[in-house]
Amino acid sequence: MQIFNTQFIACLTAFLAAMPVANAAPVPRDTPGAKRIVLWDWTNTRDASSAPALQSSAQSIASSSKIFAVINWGTHTPAEIPKGVRFQPMIRSPQELEGDNWQAAVDLATNNVKKIVHFFNEPERNGISVDSAVAAWRQKMLPLRASTGALLVSPAPASNGEGSAWLSDFMGRLSASEKPDFLGVHFYTSQDAPAETEVAAAKAYMEERIATYGIPLAVSEIGSTSRDANSVQTFTKQIAEYMDSNPNVLEYGFFGASRTPADGFVSPAAQLLDSAGAWTTLGSWLLNN
């Protein structure tokens, strides 16, 4: 069975990369080949006013021809991100379905053609049941798509058995007209496996997601957890090449852009920003190569 028309997806990617951003001049960085998203941690926004290197790093995103968008796991556009850089809001949890957080997502979807909106981040690890997720999808997200033309990303569970079961249950309850436009995907390596093994595992996981659900992928988190810098670089560069050339992948973002690792699971060798807020060698590579 044909999964979907890959030529259509390639054209859609090109269209989205070229579409205008509200209240901004045309952005020279937008090219049809741009697929990478910057996972810009909320602490960067907190610290930007006192960290010149962070401000410089934020400004440099606008000049990268590789960057498609910025995500910060929230719905409010970071003030330090330059005008014209595409920001994708995320309804990370049920708390973003109400009040100012929800209104920010609605405003972004209303004021931007074909705005991509992400829904629920690793819900199975945050106590969000499939029942409540499906109800919220129908009550809030589908009307948002109907009224604004927003493109919706499914919940993005972890790449383990629990996450896969949660997503299968969620997707299985939706009718054809209720399906998301893109499938939310996360993938992290094991800490000690060889990079080549993890590259193969990541590719196999992406292909399985494509074959199972038949919609293009929005890989909102991917990363190596190895503590070995060479392994991290091997995984990152080979997976970036795979993602860039795969017409079934709309976008992908390596974790993560913060001055310190988010927790003990994240590898210091995979950091995209250094302690001052400047791009690391790896971060600079992702922006420019």
C-alpha positions in Angstrom: 0.0 0.0 0.0 1.3 3.5 -0.8 1.9 5.3 2.4 1.5 8.8 1.0 2.6 10.8 -2.0 6.2 11.7 -1.2 6.3 14.3 -4.0 3.4 16.0 -2.3 5.2 16.0 1.1 8.3 17.5 -0.5 6.2 20.2 -2.1 4.4 20.8 1.2 7.7 21.2 3.0 8.9 23.7 0.4 5.6 25.6 0.7 5.8 25.8 4.5 9.4 26.9 4.4 8.5 29.7 2.0 5.3 30.9 3.6 5.3 34.4 5.2 5.4 35.1 8.9 2.9 37.6 10.2 4.2 41.2 10.7 7.6 40.3 9.2 9.4 40.9 5.9 10.3 38.0 3.7 13.0 35.9 5.4 16.1 35.2 3.3 16.9 32.1 5.4 13.7 30.3 4.3 14.7 27.7 1.7 12.8 24.6 0.6 15.5 22.4 2.1 15.2 23.8 5.6 14.0 21.1 8.0 15.8 21.7 11.3 14.1 23.1 14.3 15.9 24.8 17.2 14.7 23.5 20.6 15.2 26.7 22.5 15.0 26.1 26.2 12.8 28.4 28.4 15.9 29.3 30.6 17.4 31.1 27.6 14.5 33.5 27.6 14.8 33.9 31.4 18.5 34.7 31.1 18.8 36.5 27.7 18.8 40.0 29.2 22.0 39.2 31.2 23.8 37.0 28.7 25.0 38.7 25.6 26.2 35.4 24.1 22.6 34.1 24.3 21.3 37.2 22.5 23.9 36.7 19.8 23.0 33.1 19.4 19.3 33.9 19.1 20.0 36.5 16.5 22.1 34.1 14.4 19.2 31.7 13.9 17.8 34.2 11.4 20.8 33.9 9.1 20.8 30.1 9.0 19.5 28.5 5.8 19.1 25.2 7.6 16.6 26.3 10.3 12.9 25.8 9.7 11.5 26.9 13.0 12.0 27.3 16.8 10.2 25.4 19.5 10.3 26.1 23.3 7.7 23.7 24.5 5.3 26.5 25.1 2.9 28.8 23.2 4.6 32.2 23.7 7.2 33.3 21.2 10.5 34.0 22.9 11.2 37.8 22.9 14.9 37.3 22.0 14.1 35.3 18.8 14.4 37.6 15.8 11.3 38.8 14.0 10.8 36.6 10.9 12.0 33.4 12.5 9.2 30.9 12.5 8.0 29.9 16.0 5.8 26.8 16.4 3.6 26.8 19.5 3.2 23.6 21.6 0.3 22.6 23.7 2.7 20.7 26.0 0.1 19.7 28.6 -3.6 20.3 29.6 -2.5 23.6 31.2 -1.8 25.1 27.8 -5.4 24.5 26.8 -6.7 27.4 28.8 -6.1 31.1 29.5 -3.2 33.1 28.1 -1.3 30.0 26.9 -4.2 28.8 24.8 -4.9 32.3 23.5 -1.3 32.7 22.4 -1.6 29.5 20.3 -4.9 30.7 18.9 -3.4 34.1 18.0 -0.4 32.5 16.3 -2.6 30.1 14.3 -4.9 32.9 13.3 -2.3 35.3 12.2 0.0 32.9 10.3 -0.9 30.8 7.2 -0.7 27.1 7.9 0.8 27.5 11.3 2.1 24.2 12.7 0.8 23.5 16.3 2.2 20.7 18.4 0.1 18.8 20.9 1.1 17.1 24.2 4.7 16.3 24.9 5.4 12.7 26.2 1.8 12.4 27.6 2.3 8.9 28.9 5.1 10.1 31.2 3.1 13.0 32.5 -0.1 11.3 33.6 -2.2 12.2 30.6 -4.6 9.4 29.7 -5.6 8.6 26.2 -9.2 9.3 27.1 -8.4 12.9 28.1 -6.1 13.5 25.2 -8.7 12.4 22.7 -11.3 14.6 24.4 -9.0 17.6 24.3 -8.1 16.9 20.7 -11.7 17.0 19.7 -12.8 19.8 21.9 -9.9 22.2 21.2 -7.4 21.2 18.5 -9.8 20.1 15.7 -11.9 23.3 16.0 -8.6 25.3 15.9 -7.7 23.5 12.7 -11.2 24.1 11.2 -11.2 27.8 12.1 -7.7 28.8 11.3 -6.2 26.2 8.9 -3.6 25.3 11.4 -1.6 22.1 10.8 -1.7 19.8 13.8 1.1 17.6 15.1 0.0 14.5 17.1 1.2 13.9 20.7 4.8 12.9 20.7 5.4 10.0 23.1 8.8 8.5 24.1 10.3 5.9 21.8 9.6 2.9 24.0 6.9 0.3 24.4 4.8 2.5 26.7 5.0 5.4 24.4 4.2 3.4 21.3 1.2 1.8 23.0 -0.2 5.2 24.1 0.1 6.6 20.6 -1.4 3.5 19.0 -4.4 3.8 21.3 -4.7 7.6 20.6 -4.5 7.3 16.8 -6.8 4.3 16.8 -9.6 6.3 18.3 -9.6 9.0 15.6 -11.6 8.9 12.4 -9.9 9.7 9.1 -11.0 13.3 9.3 -9.7 13.7 12.8 -6.2 12.5 12.1 -3.3 14.9 12.7 -1.4 16.4 9.8 2.0 15.2 11.1 3.1 12.5 13.6 4.9 13.7 16.6 8.1 11.7 17.2 10.8 11.6 19.9 13.9 9.4 19.8 16.9 9.2 22.2 19.8 6.7 22.0 20.9 4.5 24.8 24.0 5.8 26.6 26.5 3.1 25.9 25.6 1.6 22.6 27.9 2.3 19.6 26.9 5.3 17.5 26.4 3.1 14.4 24.0 0.9 16.2 21.9 3.8 17.4 21.9 5.4 13.9 20.5 2.2 12.5 17.9 2.0 15.4 16.8 5.6 14.8 16.3 5.1 11.1 14.4 1.9 11.7 12.2 3.6 14.2 11.4 6.5 11.8 10.6 4.1 9.0 8.3 2.0 11.3 6.5 5.2 12.3 6.0 6.1 8.7 4.8 2.6 7.7 2.4 2.4 10.7 0.7 5.7 10.5 1.1 6.9 6.9 1.7 10.6 7.7 4.9 12.6 7.6 7.0 13.0 10.8 7.6 16.0 12.9 10.5 14.9 15.0 10.3 17.4 17.9 13.1 15.7 19.9 16.0 13.5 19.0 19.4 13.2 20.5 22.3 11.0 21.5 22.8 10.4 25.3 26.3 9.1 24.8 29.0 10.8 27.0 31.5 10.3 24.2 31.8 13.4 22.0 32.8 11.4 18.9 29.7 9.1 19.3 27.4 12.1 19.7 28.8 13.8 16.6 28.6 10.6 14.5 25.0 10.0 15.5 24.0 13.7 15.0 25.6 14.1 11.6 24.4 10.8 10.2 20.9 11.3 11.4 20.8 14.9 10.1 21.8 13.6 6.7 19.1 11.0 6.8 16.4 13.4 7.9 17.4 16.1 5.4 17.1 13.6 2.6 13.9 11.8 3.7 10.8 13.3 2.0 8.6 11.7 4.7 10.2 13.9 7.5 8.8 17.4 7.6 11.1 18.7 10.4 13.4 17.5 13.2 15.1 19.0 16.2 18.2 17.8 18.2 18.0 18.3 22.0 18.9 20.8 23.0 19.7 24.5 23.0 20.4 25.4 26.7 23.4 26.6 28.6 23.4 23.5 30.9 21.9 20.0 30.4 18.3 19.8 31.4 18.8 16.8 33.6 21.2 13.8 34.2 19.7 11.9 31.2 20.9 14.6 28.7 24.6 14.2 27.6 26.8 17.3 28.1 28.5 16.2 24.9 25.3 16.8 23.0 24.8 20.4 24.2 24.2 22.9 21.4 25.0 25.9 23.5 27.9 26.4 25.9 27.7 27.7 29.5 27.9 31.3 28.2 25.1 30.8 25.6 27.3 30.6 22.5 26.8 27.9 20.0 29.0 24.8 20.6 30.8 23.2 17.7 27.9 20.8 17.3 25.3 23.6 17.5 27.2 25.7 14.9 27.4 22.7 12.6 23.6 22.2 12.8 23.0 25.8 12.0 25.4 26.0 9.1 26.1 22.6 7.5 
